[in-house]
Amino acid sequence: MPNLELQNAIEALRVDVTEIETVIDSAIEFINGAIGLLEELRRRLEEMGATPEQLAAVAAVGVALDAKKDALAAAIAANTPGEP
């Protein structure tokens, strides 16, 4: 019979990984949604006659969020062990 303590540790690890995956997926979904909202805002501001500087400021926020999404993805890839 397998060691019950080891089985419990493996199950706890599985639960932790599932929770972390959920948080990561939520963060990526949030960032993608925010980027989409910023793109829509930029379009509406442009229609309202915003200056190039104002439009650039909104675009810069989108670029920064996109960079954070890329950083998150890179960190996950860098810290994910390969197949044994």
Buried (B, 14 or more C-beta within 10 A) or exposed (E): EEEEEEEEEEEEEEEEEEEEEEEBEEEBEEBEEBBEEBEEBBEEBBEEEBEEEBBEEBBEBBEEBBEEBEEBEEEEEEEEEEEE
